[in-house]
Amino acid sequence: MQHVWHFNAENSLRKQQPRYLDSMSPDKAQVIAAIVTKLRESLDAVERIAQMARDETTGGESKAEGKYDTRSTEASYLARGQAWRVAELRQLFAWFSNLDTQNPPTASRAQNGALVELDGEQRETLFLAPAGGTQVVVGGQTIRVISPKSPLGEAMADAETGDVFEVNTPRGPLTYEVVSIQ
């Protein structure tokens, strides 16, 4: 555990409470439920778009009208990309759906399934999942879903409450402290 010592007005040492004791993280079960809802909405939308892309590939308007007309090829690339996105979202949705929202798993380290509150340039809450890229708002607080393979996820791998770590960014290194982990 990291403690911070400060001198008071009488020049005597006093121990300051670590910053991680005043956590403001939302309830993990609510966060998981919000992420599942958002993923379901995203999956429904991407499945509709993927179906439209498949229809475009096989539709009459994609038929080549000359040897340099590549509409059908471009439509097939789009359909394939949408199919991959659907598969990724289904996998992530299944992972989140298997989490028990009544008794969410607890974590003592930053790893998949952990809700991590960080203090750095700004205070933020992250949920580590196999894939990231979305965010939800719970109780007025924004929670970003990130992957352990992201730069921030890699930098805080296996961190515990009170740990300080650094992540390299295009703007230079940023320092974060782990405030809480659920």
Residue, then its C-alpha position, 0 to 999 in steps of 0.5 A: m500500500q502506498h502512503v503519502w506523508h505531508f508536513n503540516a503547519e507545525n512541521s510535524l509529519r502526518k499521514q495523508q489518506p491515499r486517494y484511492l479510498d474515496s472511490m466513486s465507481p458505480d455499481k458493477a452490476q449496473v455497469i454490466a447491464a448497461i454494457v449488455t444493453k448497448l451491445r444488443e443495440s449495436l449488434d441489432a444495428v450492425e446485423r441490419i447493415a450487414q444484411m443490407a450489404r449482403d443484399e447489395t452484393t447480390g442485387g441487380e444494381s451491383k452487376a458490372e456494366g463494364k470491365y472496369d466497374t467494380r461495384s459488386t467487388e466493393a459491395s462484397y468487401l463491405a459485406r465481408g467487413q460487416a460480417w466480421r463486425v457482427a461476429e465480433l459483437r456476437q462474441l463480446f455480447a456472449w461474454f458479457s451475457n455470461l457474467d452474473t449481474q446479480n453477483p458480479p465477479t470481483a477482481s483484485r487486479a486489473q484484468n478481464g471483467a474488472l471495473v477499474e477507477l483511475d485517477g490521472e489527468q482526469r478521473e475515469t472508470l474503465f471496464l476491461a473486456p476481451a474487446g473494447g471500443t464502446q462506452v456507457v453512462v451509468g449514474g451520470q458517469t461515463i464508463r469506457v470499455i477497453s481491451p487488455k491489449s489496448p495501450l492503457g490496458e497493457a500498461m495497467a495489466d495486473a495492477e492493484t488498488g493503489d498502484v501507480f503506472e505510466v502509459n505512453t501516448p502520442r502526447g507523451p507519457l501519462t501517469y495514472e493511479v488505480v483508485s479502485i477495482q471491482 
